[in-house]
Amino acid sequence: MKKIMISAAVTAALGLTGCLADGSSAPVTQEEASTPYARVTFDPGAGAVSVPNNLLYLGTNDGTLDIASGDEAEPTVALSALDGWSTSFPIVLGVDLPGARDTHAALTLDAASIERAGSVRLFKVYAGGELQVEGCANAQPVVACAVQEELTYGEDFVVQAQASGISVVPLRPLEAKTSYMVAVTDMAEDGLGRSLRPSQTYFAASSDAELTGDGAQIQGIIQQNHSVLDSNGVSPANVVYSAVFTTQSTADVLQVVQSYLAADLQRMGAGAETITSGIEALFTGNTVANALTANVDGFPSSQPDAGEPFFAEYAVSDTADLYAGSVDLPYFSGIPSEENPMAPLSQRWEAEFVSPVTVALALQSGDISGGELVACNMPQELVADFDDNRNPAVFSGQLAYAELPEDEACSVLDDGRHLTKHNPLPLVRDSLTTPLWMSVPDEGRVNDVRQLLSSVMEGIDLPSLQQPADGWPVVIFQHGITGNKEQFLAIAGALSLSGHAVIAIDHPLHGERGFGAMNASASYTDSAGDPAEGDPTVYLNLGNLLTARDNLRQSTADLLSLRFALGRIDSTYDGANINPANVKFIGHSLGGIAGVNMVGIANTPFPQMPEGFPLSDVFGVNQAVFGMAGGGIAPFLIESEQFGPIIREQLAEASGVTGADLDAVIQEFMFAAQTVVDSGDPINYGGQVQATETPVLLIQANGDTVIPNQASLPLAGTEPLAGVLGLQTVTEPTMGEEPVSGFVRFNGASHASLLQQAEGDAEMTTLSIQLMIGTWLESQGTILNVDAERAGD
């Protein structure tokens, strides 16, 4: 893991050294000579700029942040691959607090004044480069052109005083691809009751003094922002700091993956090569109970009597026939090669085409001429079109990196290959054959067991079930971190009992989808057929944040691809009667995290979707269960009892520091990590799921030690995910004419309780959870049979 030096990277990126007087040599008042003021940090020449800040776009050649270059394993370099800032992580503004002197004690911040409404204002704005405001299109993205709306203190965000700064904490995710302006007013005070002051640099740039060079550029930015604030009721005389920042795109790349998958329908019709295949599944001759006997210690080989261990588990799992198969899925992540055998740990997703922004900026700067661009295989008519209207979009998806000639002139276009809102189509590295399991209910055995359980279990009344004429509905199941697809066996029986087939694949870098020792499953079989132990950091990849983000994207893309493959006309199921147009989802832990992303994308119309496209038949997910999942991945992992110590140990080793210094390193890492993984984090997809009105059940194990119920930050943990999904807590059985969604907090449960009864769990917790899920799915969401004795508020 690389060291983190964000402030030093900012210094190099801004390149504004000496543009204005710094805080130590700038003139001060006579009063301040004896009692210095607290000043909001802003000195670009010294690299003292709080982030997020769109100053870090200056110098970009593809629409990404321009913070640092070099090894992308460095967190600061990883930030430079993004097209914007985090939607969910706090905005931390530094404050310079003079230390103790003979004449006064060390200054502190007055928390009450900092944290009251009005001290810090947050506005959604149109920034430079956006087309909605006249005269804004050609402005730099560092300035605000107009306010769209002001965010509400206490609803959208809160403010917290820190030891040496101000933290603006989102209570709900900021919108993706959206610009905001933060402004600190003189209502914020220091510990002596005096208003905070602007930095000497900020004060000079906001004055009428005539500045030159870089100073004039900073002055133009600040005065434009003040003008916009003034027109919205905030007097510049009361502003001690302002900055504009733009959030990154989040769903764009995965939405393009969805549209790319959909294009397989046209490819199939034209007889062209496709990026997916049909599913081929064959009956194994076994039931799920047989498989559990072979894989679970102590699981019986025949049906026990009522009251004996595994009585219900065996009976239920014996209702499902077991199928094995495979499907080809597009793979965008790194694949080992002779040149890069460790590619799965070091390669991120890459764009297939040259960014239109890169092409436009190269032309405008003179780095490449129109004639040279044509020689690089860009169509002549597009160059002429750009000359006429200056719209970079004409170059979108036109020049594949693979088609760039090896020519010096063309080399200026081959930079970064970053996926952005301007350039969201990822390169398919290969289509990989992916093993799968599937279970299918046997109608006769299902009804025998429903009758058996109704007769011997108090409170259970299960009427007979009939196979639908168009086939059994299908549940896609996705396991958690360190798990494997075989874990579906633990819930396949309960779903069979409720009349559902189940299909499951491994996450990337798990189970049969690992690459040699690069395997995150707790246990797997190596290439020699021997048992081996995996490492969760193969997938979490703390040493390469961009690859970690794209592991999440690959998990999501795999689920989208599997959902698409279910409905391909060339998919075969060895006579099993399933309905690929009636698909539901269950994800556990990491499977739930990827599942939120997948459902949000799958049920949303994709860009340029053809009129009349059968979205619900091809991609639709009719109900979704997310078990023990969470949002705000970086903060909750750092606070996780299971994963936090691993992260802390690796950061301590990489930084060589301990104690308070290590805490500071962890905070910087958490900022970088969450900013990078935002586009793979369900906190940014939950609202999309809610907007589709998909019936959702989110399950929490109270006191979960793997994914915290609520981490320190408001948008980290399971409960914040429930918030962005728009779910209300359900504590008792609930029925409705329309599907019921809900958030169920289980007492006496643990992180694994969705699938197995763990030590310390209350009796029959797993059975209670699985019966609740089964009933909810069977009733099309109209019955949520929550066990009131187990459900917490």
C-alpha positions in Angstrom: 0.0 0.0 0.0 1.3 3.4 -1.0 1.7 6.4 1.3 -0.8 9.3 1.0 0.3 12.9 0.6 -2.7 14.8 -0.7 -1.5 18.2 0.3 1.8 17.8 -1.5 0.0 16.6 -4.6 -2.3 19.6 -4.5 0.8 21.9 -4.4 2.3 20.3 -7.5 -1.1 20.2 -9.3 -1.9 23.9 -8.8 1.4 25.2 -9.9 0.6 28.6 -8.5 3.6 29.1 -6.2 4.3 32.7 -5.4 1.1 34.0 -7.1 0.1 35.9 -4.0 1.5 36.8 -0.6 1.4 33.9 1.8 -0.2 33.9 5.2 3.1 34.6 7.1 4.4 37.5 5.1 1.1 39.2 4.2 0.2 42.4 6.1 -1.8 42.0 9.3 -3.6 44.5 11.5 -2.0 45.9 14.6 -4.6 44.1 16.7 -3.7 40.8 15.1 -0.1 41.3 15.7 -0.8 40.6 19.4 -3.9 38.4 19.0 -4.0 36.5 15.7 -7.2 35.5 14.1 -8.3 32.1 13.0 -8.4 32.0 9.2 -10.0 29.6 6.7 -7.2 27.9 4.9 -6.6 29.0 1.3 -3.1 29.5 -0.1 -2.8 27.8 -3.5 0.8 28.9 -3.9 1.7 26.8 -0.9 -0.6 23.9 -1.7 -2.9 24.8 1.1 -6.2 24.2 -0.5 -9.0 22.2 1.1 -10.5 19.5 -1.1 -12.9 19.0 -2.8 -12.2 22.0 -5.0 -12.5 22.4 -8.8 -9.2 24.2 -8.9 -7.9 20.6 -9.3 -9.5 20.5 -12.8 -7.1 23.1 -14.1 -4.7 21.4 -16.5 -6.9 18.4 -17.2 -6.8 16.9 -20.7 -9.7 14.5 -20.4 -12.1 15.9 -17.9 -10.5 14.2 -14.9 -9.1 15.8 -11.8 -5.4 16.8 -12.2 -3.9 16.1 -8.8 -0.9 13.9 -9.4 0.6 11.6 -12.0 2.6 8.4 -11.7 1.8 5.1 -10.1 -2.0 4.6 -9.9 -1.5 2.6 -6.8 -0.8 5.9 -5.1 -4.2 7.1 -3.7 -3.6 10.7 -4.9 -2.9 9.5 -8.4 -6.0 7.3 -8.2 -8.0 10.5 -7.5 -6.7 11.9 -10.8 -8.5 9.1 -12.7 -11.9 10.5 -11.5 -14.1 13.0 -13.3 -15.2 14.6 -10.0 -15.4 14.4 -6.2 -17.3 12.2 -3.8 -21.0 12.4 -3.5 -21.0 11.0 0.1 -17.8 11.9 1.9 -17.6 15.1 4.1 -16.2 18.3 2.8 -13.4 19.1 5.2 -12.3 22.8 5.3 -9.0 23.6 7.0 -8.7 26.5 9.5 -5.4 27.9 10.5 -5.4 28.3 14.3 -2.5 30.2 15.7 -0.7 28.4 18.5 0.0 29.6 22.0 2.1 32.7 22.5 3.1 34.8 25.5 0.1 37.0 24.9 -2.6 34.4 24.4 -3.4 30.7 24.5 -3.8 28.6 21.5 -6.9 29.4 19.5 -9.7 26.9 19.1 -13.0 26.9 17.2 -16.3 27.7 18.8 -18.3 24.6 18.0 -21.7 26.1 18.7 -21.2 28.9 16.2 -19.6 26.6 13.6 -22.5 24.1 13.8 -25.4 26.6 13.7 -27.4 27.1 10.5 -26.0 29.9 8.3 -22.3 29.6 9.3 -21.7 27.4 6.3 -23.9 27.5 3.3 -24.1 24.9 0.6 -25.6 25.6 -2.9 -26.3 23.5 -5.9 -25.0 25.5 -8.8 -24.3 25.6 -12.5 -20.5 25.7 -12.9 -18.3 26.7 -15.8 -18.6 24.5 -18.8 -22.2 23.7 -18.3 -24.6 24.6 -21.0 -27.7 25.6 -19.0 -26.7 29.2 -18.4 -25.9 31.6 -21.2 -22.2 32.6 -21.3 -21.3 29.7 -19.0 -20.2 27.1 -21.6 -16.8 28.5 -22.1 -16.0 29.3 -18.5 -13.7 27.3 -16.3 -15.3 24.7 -14.0 -13.8 26.4 -11.0 -16.5 29.2 -11.1 -20.2 29.2 -10.3 -22.4 30.7 -13.0 -25.8 30.6 -11.2 -27.4 28.9 -8.2 -30.0 26.2 -8.8 -31.0 25.8 -5.1 -29.7 26.1 -1.6 -29.3 22.8 0.4 -31.1 22.7 3.7 -29.1 22.6 6.9 -30.2 19.6 9.1 -31.9 17.8 6.2 -29.3 17.7 3.4 -26.2 18.3 5.5 -24.8 19.3 8.9 -21.6 21.0 10.0 -19.2 19.8 12.6 -16.3 21.6 14.2 -13.1 19.6 14.3 -9.8 20.3 16.0 -8.4 22.2 13.1 -11.2 22.6 10.6 -14.8 22.5 9.6 -16.5 19.3 8.3 -19.5 19.7 6.1 -21.2 16.3 6.4 -23.8 15.1 3.8 -26.9 13.5 5.3 -28.0 12.2 1.9 -25.8 11.7 -1.1 -25.1 14.7 -3.3 -26.3 14.3 -6.9 -23.8 12.8 -9.3 -22.3 15.0 -12.1 -23.5 18.1 -10.2 -21.7 21.2 -9.1 -21.9 22.7 -5.7 -20.5 25.8 -4.0 -19.7 25.8 -0.3 -19.4 29.2 1.5 -18.2 29.9 5.0 -19.6 33.1 6.5 -18.5 35.3 9.4 -21.1 33.7 11.6 -18.5 31.0 12.3 -16.3 32.1 15.3 -13.2 31.1 17.1 -13.0 30.3 20.8 -12.7 34.0 21.7 -16.1 34.8 20.0 -14.5 36.5 17.0 -15.6 35.8 13.4 -13.3 33.6 11.3 -11.3 35.6 8.8 -10.4 34.8 5.2 -6.8 33.8 4.5 -4.5 36.6 3.4 -4.6 35.1 -0.1 -8.4 34.9 -0.2 -8.7 38.4 1.2 -6.4 39.9 -1.4 -8.1 38.0 -4.3 -11.5 39.2 -3.2 -10.4 42.8 -3.0 -10.4 45.5 -5.7 -6.6 45.4 -5.8 -5.2 44.8 -9.3 -3.5 41.5 -9.4 -1.5 39.9 -12.2 -0.6 36.5 -13.5 -1.9 33.5 -11.5 -3.1 36.0 -8.9 -5.5 37.6 -11.4 -6.9 34.1 -12.3 -7.6 33.3 -8.6 -9.1 36.8 -8.2 -11.4 36.3 -11.1 -12.6 32.9 -9.7 -13.4 34.3 -6.2 -15.0 37.4 -7.4 -17.3 35.5 -9.8 -18.3 33.2 -7.0 -19.0 36.2 -4.7 -21.1 37.7 -7.4 -23.3 34.6 -7.6 -23.6 34.5 -3.8 -24.5 38.1 -3.7 -27.3 37.6 -6.2 -28.7 34.9 -3.8 -28.7 36.9 -0.6 -25.3 36.3 0.7 -23.2 39.4 1.0 -19.6 39.0 -0.1 -18.6 41.1 2.9 -19.7 38.3 5.1 -18.0 35.5 3.1 -14.6 34.3 4.4 -14.3 31.3 2.1 -16.0 29.9 -1.0 -15.2 27.1 -3.4 -16.9 25.2 -6.2 -16.7 21.5 -6.7 -18.3 19.0 -9.0 -19.3 15.5 -8.0 -18.2 12.5 -10.1 -20.3 10.4 -12.4 -21.4 7.3 -10.7 -23.8 5.1 -12.7 -22.8 6.2 -16.2 -20.3 3.4 -17.0 -22.7 0.6 -15.7 -25.6 2.1 -17.7 -23.4 1.9 -20.8 -22.6 -1.7 -19.9 -26.3 -2.4 -19.8 -26.9 -0.8 -23.2 -23.9 -2.8 -24.6 -25.5 -6.0 -23.3 -28.8 -5.1 -24.9 -27.0 -4.7 -28.2 -26.3 -8.4 -28.1 -30.0 -8.8 -29.2 -29.1 -7.1 -32.5 -25.8 -9.0 -32.8 -27.7 -12.3 -32.4 -30.2 -11.3 -35.0 -27.4 -10.4 -37.4 -25.4 -13.5 -36.7 -22.5 -11.5 -35.3 -20.3 -12.4 -32.3 -21.9 -11.6 -29.0 -20.3 -10.6 -25.6 -22.5 -13.0 -23.7 -23.7 -16.6 -24.3 -26.8 -18.5 -23.5 -26.9 -20.4 -20.2 -26.4 -24.2 -20.4 -27.5 -26.0 -17.3 -27.8 -29.8 -16.8 -29.5 -31.8 -14.1 -26.9 -33.4 -11.8 -29.2 -36.2 -10.6 -29.0 -34.8 -7.1 -31.1 -32.6 -4.9 -29.8 -29.7 -2.8 -30.0 -31.9 0.2 -27.6 -34.4 -1.4 -25.2 -31.6 -2.0 -25.4 -30.3 1.6 -24.7 -33.9 2.8 -21.5 -33.9 0.8 -20.4 -30.4 1.8 -21.7 -29.6 5.3 -20.3 -31.4 8.3 -23.0 -33.3 10.2 -25.7 -32.8 7.6 -27.6 -36.1 7.4 -27.9 -38.3 4.3 -31.6 -39.0 4.8 -34.6 -37.3 6.3 -34.4 -37.1 10.2 -37.5 -37.5 12.3 -39.4 -34.4 13.6 -37.5 -32.9 16.5 -34.1 -34.2 15.5 -31.3 -32.0 14.3 -31.6 -30.9 10.6 -35.2 -32.1 10.4 -36.6 -29.0 8.7 -33.3 -28.2 6.9 -33.2 -31.5 5.2 -36.9 -31.7 4.3 -36.8 -28.2 2.8 -33.6 -28.6 0.8 -34.7 -32.0 -0.6 -37.5 -30.2 -2.5 -35.0 -28.6 -4.9 -33.3 -30.4 -7.8 -29.7 -29.4 -8.5 -28.4 -28.3 -11.9 -24.8 -27.3 -12.9 -23.8 -25.2 -15.9 -22.0 -22.2 -17.3 -22.4 -19.0 -19.1 -20.0 -16.6 -21.0 -19.9 -13.2 -19.4 -18.0 -10.1 -20.6 -15.0 -9.3 -18.4 -13.7 -5.8 -18.1 -11.1 -6.3 -15.3 -7.5 -7.4 -15.5 -6.7 -10.9 -16.7 -3.3 -12.5 -16.1 -0.9 -12.5 -19.1 2.8 -13.1 -19.7 3.3 -9.4 -19.7 1.3 -8.8 -16.5 0.7 -12.0 -14.5 -0.7 -9.9 -11.6 -3.1 -7.9 -13.7 -6.2 -8.8 -11.5 -4.5 -6.9 -8.7 -3.2 -3.9 -10.7 -5.4 -3.3 -13.8 -8.5 -1.1 -13.7 -11.3 -0.8 -16.3 -10.2 1.2 -19.3 -12.1 3.1 -21.9 -12.4 1.6 -25.3 -12.4 4.9 -27.2 -10.4 8.1 -27.0 -12.2 10.7 -24.8 -13.9 13.3 -26.9 -12.6 15.9 -24.4 -9.0 14.8 -25.0 -9.5 15.2 -28.8 -11.2 18.6 -28.5 -8.5 20.0 -26.0 -5.7 18.7 -28.2 -7.2 20.5 -31.2 -7.8 23.7 -29.3 -4.3 23.7 -27.8 -2.6 23.0 -31.1 -1.1 19.7 -29.8 -2.6 18.1 -32.9 -3.9 19.5 -36.1 -7.0 18.6 -38.0 -5.0 16.9 -40.6 -3.0 14.9 -38.1 -6.2 13.9 -36.4 -7.6 12.6 -39.7 -4.3 10.6 -40.1 -5.0 9.1 -36.7 -8.2 7.6 -38.2 -10.7 10.2 -37.1 -13.3 10.8 -39.9 -12.7 14.1 -41.8 -16.4 15.1 -41.5 -16.2 15.0 -37.7 -13.2 17.3 -37.6 -15.1 19.7 -39.8 -18.2 19.4 -37.7 -16.1 20.3 -34.6 -14.6 23.3 -36.3 -18.1 24.6 -36.9 -19.7 24.1 -33.5 -16.9 23.3 -31.0 -18.9 20.5 -29.4 -16.6 17.7 -28.2 -19.5 15.2 -28.3 -19.0 14.8 -32.1 -15.9 12.7 -31.2 -17.7 10.4 -28.7 -17.1 6.7 -29.4 -15.4 7.4 -32.8 -11.7 6.5 -32.3 -10.8 3.3 -30.6 -7.5 3.1 -28.8 -6.9 -0.1 -30.6 -7.1 1.8 -33.9 -4.6 4.5 -33.0 -1.6 4.4 -35.4 1.8 4.2 -33.7 2.6 7.8 -34.6 4.0 10.6 -32.6 1.2 12.9 -33.5 -1.4 10.4 -32.4 0.4 9.7 -29.1 -1.1 12.9 -27.5 -4.5 11.2 -27.7 -3.4 8.0 -25.9 -3.4 9.3 -22.3 -5.1 7.7 -19.3 -7.9 5.8 -21.0 -10.1 6.9 -18.1 -13.8 6.1 -17.9 -15.7 9.3 -17.4 -19.1 10.9 -18.0 -17.6 12.1 -21.3 -16.2 8.7 -22.2 -18.2 5.9 -20.4 -17.8 2.8 -22.7 -15.4 0.3 -21.1 -13.1 -2.1 -23.0 -14.2 -5.7 -23.0 -11.0 -7.6 -22.3 -12.6 -11.0 -23.0 -15.8 -13.1 -22.5 -15.0 -15.6 -19.8 -16.8 -18.9 -19.2 -18.4 -18.7 -15.8 -19.5 -21.8 -13.8 -22.9 -21.7 -12.2 -25.3 -23.6 -10.0 -29.1 -23.7 -10.4 -31.8 -25.3 -8.3 -35.4 -26.0 -9.5 -38.4 -26.9 -7.3 -39.9 -30.4 -7.7 -43.6 -29.7 -7.4 -44.5 -33.0 -5.7 -41.8 -32.9 -3.1 -42.5 -29.2 -2.4 -46.1 -29.9 -1.6 -45.2 -33.0 0.5 -42.9 -30.9 2.6 -45.3 -28.0 2.9 -47.9 -30.4 4.2 -45.3 -32.0 6.6 -44.1 -28.7 8.0 -47.7 -27.5 8.5 -48.5 -30.6 10.5 -45.4 -30.5 12.9 -44.4 -26.9 13.3 -46.5 -24.5 15.4 -47.7 -21.4 13.5 -46.8 -22.8 10.1 -49.6 -23.2 7.5 -48.5 -23.8 4.0 -51.1 -24.6 1.4 -50.3 -26.6 -1.7 -48.3 -24.9 -4.5 -48.8 -25.3 -8.2 -46.1 -24.7 -10.8 -47.0 -21.7 -12.9 -47.8 -22.4 -16.5 -45.0 -20.1 -17.7 -42.5 -21.7 -15.4 -41.0 -21.2 -11.9 -39.8 -17.6 -11.2 -36.0 -17.3 -10.9 -34.0 -15.8 -8.0 -30.5 -14.7 -8.7 -28.5 -15.3 -5.6 -25.1 -13.6 -4.9 -22.8 -14.5 -2.0 -20.7 -12.2 0.2 -17.0 -11.4 0.5 -14.9 -14.5 1.1 -17.8 -16.8 0.1 -18.6 -18.7 -3.0 -21.5 -19.6 -5.2 -22.0 -22.9 -3.3 -23.4 -20.9 -0.4 -26.6 -20.7 -2.4 -27.3 -24.2 -1.2 -28.1 -22.9 2.2 -31.1 -20.9 1.0 -32.1 -22.8 -2.2 -34.4 -25.2 -0.3 -36.3 -22.4 1.4 -36.8 -20.7 -2.0 -37.8 -23.9 -3.6 -40.4 -24.4 -0.9 -41.8 -21.0 -1.9 -41.9 -22.0 -5.6 -38.7 -20.4 -6.9 -35.7 -21.6 -8.9 -32.3 -20.1 -7.9 -29.2 -19.4 -10.0 -25.8 -18.5 -8.6 -22.3 -17.6 -9.8 -19.1 -16.6 -8.0 -18.1 -13.0 -7.6 -15.0 -12.1 -9.6 -11.8 -13.3 -7.9 -13.8 -15.8 -5.8 -14.3 -19.5 -6.0 -13.8 -20.9 -9.5 -13.3 -17.4 -10.8 -10.0 -16.7 -9.0 -6.7 -16.7 -10.8 -4.4 -19.1 -9.1 -3.6 -17.8 -5.6 -5.4 -14.5 -6.4 -8.6 -15.7 -4.7 -10.7 -14.0 -2.1 -12.8 -17.0 -1.0 -12.1 -18.2 2.5 -11.6 -21.7 1.1 -11.3 -22.8 -2.5 -9.8 -25.6 -4.6 -6.5 -24.8 -6.3 -5.4 -25.8 -9.7 -3.9 -29.1 -8.3 -7.3 -30.0 -6.8 -6.1 -29.3 -3.2 -7.9 -27.1 -0.6 -6.5 -23.6 -0.2 -7.3 -20.5 1.8 -8.0 -17.2 0.1 -7.4 -13.6 1.1 -10.3 -11.0 1.1 -7.9 -8.2 0.2 -7.5 -9.8 -3.2 -10.9 -8.3 -3.9 -10.9 -5.4 -1.5 -7.5 -4.5 -2.8 -6.4 -1.8 -0.4 -3.2 -1.4 -2.4 -5.0 -0.3 -5.6 -8.2 1.6 -5.1 -9.1 1.9 -8.7 -8.9 -1.8 -9.1 -11.0 -2.2 -5.9 -13.6 0.1 -7.4 -13.7 -1.9 -10.6 -14.0 -5.2 -8.7 -17.3 -3.8 -7.5 -18.2 -2.7 -11.0 -17.4 -6.2 -12.3 -19.6 -7.8 -9.7 -22.4 -5.6 -10.8 -21.8 -6.1 -14.5 -21.7 -9.9 -13.9 -25.2 -9.8 -12.3 -26.5 -7.6 -15.2 -25.0 -10.0 -17.7 -26.4 -13.1 -15.9 -29.8 -11.5 -15.8 -29.6 -10.8 -19.6 -28.4 -14.3 -20.3 -31.4 -15.8 -18.5 -33.6 -14.6 -21.3 -31.4 -15.4 -24.3 -33.3 -17.7 -26.7 -30.3 -20.1 -26.8 -30.3 -20.7 -23.0 -31.1 -24.3 -22.1 -32.0 -25.8 -18.8 -32.2 -29.5 -19.5 -36.0 -29.6 -19.4 -36.5 -27.5 -16.3 -39.5 -25.1 -16.6 -38.3 -21.7 -15.5 -39.6 -18.2 -16.4 -36.7 -16.0 -17.4 -39.0 -13.0 -17.6 -39.9 -13.2 -13.8 -36.6 -12.7 -12.1 -35.9 -11.7 -8.5 -32.8 -11.1 -6.5 -31.2 -12.0 -3.2 -27.8 -10.8 -2.2 -25.9 -11.4 1.1 -23.3 -8.9 2.3 -21.1 -8.0 -0.7 -23.8 -9.7 -2.8 -26.3 -7.2 -1.5 -24.0 -4.3 -2.1 -23.5 -5.3 -5.8 -27.2 -6.2 -5.9 -28.4 -2.7 -5.0 -26.2 -1.4 -7.9 -27.5 -4.0 -10.3 -31.2 -3.6 -9.5 -30.9 0.2 -9.8 -29.3 -0.2 -13.2 -31.4 -3.1 -14.4 -34.8 -1.5 -13.8 -33.8 1.9 -15.2 -34.1 2.7 -18.9 -30.6 3.0 -20.3 -29.2 5.8 -22.5 -30.5 5.8 -26.1 -32.8 2.8 -25.3 -34.8 2.0 -28.4 -38.5 2.8 -28.3 -40.5 -0.2 -27.3 -37.4 -2.1 -25.9 -38.7 -4.8 -23.5 -36.7 -3.6 -20.5 -38.6 -5.6 -17.8 -38.4 -8.8 -19.8 -34.7 -8.5 -20.6 -33.3 -6.9 -17.5 -36.1 -6.5 -15.0 -35.9 -7.5 -11.4 -39.3 -7.8 -9.8 -38.3 -8.0 -6.1 -35.0 -7.7 -4.3 -33.7 -8.8 -0.9 -30.5 -7.3 0.4 -29.2 -9.1 3.5 -26.7 -7.5 5.8 -25.5 -5.1 3.2 -24.3 -1.5 3.7 -23.3 1.7 1.9 -20.4 4.1 2.5 -17.9 1.2 1.9 -14.6 2.9 3.0 -15.9 4.2 6.3 -17.7 1.1 7.3 -14.8 -1.2 6.4 -12.5 0.9 8.5 -14.9 0.7 11.5 -15.7 -3.0 10.8 -14.7 -5.3 13.7 -13.6 -7.9 11.1 -11.9 -5.8 8.5 -10.9 -2.6 10.4 -7.9 -4.2 12.1 -6.6 -5.5 8.7 -6.8 -2.1 7.2 -5.3 -0.3 10.2 -2.4 -2.8 10.2 -1.7 -2.3 6.5 -1.8 1.5 6.7 0.5 1.5 9.7 3.0 -0.7 7.8 2.8 1.5 4.7 3.1 4.8 6.5 5.5 3.9 9.3 3.5 5.9 11.9 1.4 5.1 14.9 -1.0 6.7 17.3 -2.5 10.1 16.4 -0.3 10.2 13.2 -1.8 6.9 12.1 -5.3 8.3 12.8 -4.5 11.2 10.4 -3.3 8.8 7.8 -6.4 6.7 8.1 -8.6 9.8 7.6 -6.7 10.7 4.4 -6.9 7.1 3.2 -10.7 7.0 4.0 -11.2 10.2 2.0 -9.3 8.9 -1.0 -10.8 5.4 -0.8 -14.4 6.5 -0.6 -14.0 9.1 -3.3 -12.5 6.4 -5.6 -15.1 3.7 -4.9 -18.1 6.0 -5.0 -19.2 4.7 -8.5 -19.3 1.2 -7.1 -21.0 2.1 -3.8 -24.7 1.3 -3.3 -25.1 4.6 -1.4 -25.2 6.1 -4.8 -27.6 3.6 -6.4 -30.2 3.2 -3.6 -32.1 6.3 -4.8 -32.2 4.8 -8.3 -33.7 1.6 -6.9 -36.3 3.7 -5.0 -37.1 5.6 -8.1 -38.0 2.4 -10.0 -40.5 1.5 -7.2 -39.0 -2.0 -7.0 -40.3 -3.9 -3.9 -37.3 -4.2 -1.6 -36.5 -6.0 1.7 -33.4 -5.0 3.5 -32.3 -7.1 6.5 -30.0 -6.0 9.2 -28.4 -8.1 12.0 -28.4 -5.8 15.0 -24.8 -5.5 16.3 -23.3 -6.8 13.0 -19.5 -7.0 13.4 -18.7 -7.2 9.7 -20.8 -4.3 8.2 -21.7 -1.9 11.0 -25.3 -1.0 11.4 -24.3 2.7 11.6 -20.7 3.9 11.2 -19.5 7.3 12.5 -20.4 9.0 9.2 -24.1 9.4 8.5 -23.9 7.7 5.1 -21.9 4.6 6.2 -23.5 1.4 7.3 -26.7 -0.6 6.8 -29.1 1.9 8.2 -28.0 4.7 5.9 -28.5 2.3 3.0 -32.1 1.8 4.2 -32.4 5.6 4.2 -31.4 6.0 0.5 -33.6 3.1 -0.4 -36.5 4.9 1.2 -37.4 2.0 3.5 -39.4 2.2 6.7 -38.6 -0.2 9.6 -41.1 -3.1 9.9 -41.4 -4.8 13.3 -44.5 -7.0 12.9 -46.3 -9.0 10.2 -47.5 -6.7 7.5 -49.9 -7.3 4.5 -51.1 -5.1 1.7 -52.9 -5.2 -1.6 -49.8 -3.7 -3.2 -46.2 -5.0 -2.6 -44.7 -4.1 0.8 -41.1 -2.9 1.1 -39.4 -2.7 4.4 -36.3 -2.6 6.6 -36.1 -5.4 9.2 -33.7 -5.3 12.1 -33.1 -8.7 13.6 -32.2 -9.1 17.2 -30.2 -12.2 18.1 -28.8 -12.5 14.6 -25.3 -12.2 13.1 -23.8 -11.3 9.8 -24.1 -14.9 8.5 -27.6 -15.5 9.8 -29.2 -15.2 6.3 -27.6 -18.5 5.4 -26.6 -20.3 8.5 -27.3 -20.4 12.2 -24.1 -19.0 13.8 -22.9 -19.5 17.4 -24.6 -16.9 19.6 -27.7 -16.5 17.3 -31.1 -16.9 18.9 -32.7 -20.2 18.2 -34.0 -20.8 14.7 -33.0 -17.3 13.6 -31.9 -18.4 10.1 -35.1 -20.4 9.6 -37.2 -17.4 10.6 -35.3 -15.1 8.2 -35.6 -17.6 5.3 -39.3 -18.3 5.8 -39.9 -14.5 5.9 -38.1 -14.1 2.6 -39.8 -17.1 1.0 -43.3 -15.9 2.0 -42.5 -12.3 0.8 -41.3 -13.6 -2.6 -44.2 -16.1 -3.0 -46.8 -13.5 -2.2 -45.3 -11.1 -4.8 -44.3 -8.9 -1.9 -47.8 -8.5 -0.4 -47.0 -10.4 2.8 -44.0 -9.5 4.9 -44.3 -12.0 7.7 -41.9 -10.5 10.2 -41.3 -12.4 13.5 -42.3 -9.7 16.0 -40.3 -11.4 18.8 -37.1 -11.1 16.8 -37.5 -7.8 15.0 -36.0 -4.7 16.6 -37.1 -1.1 16.3 
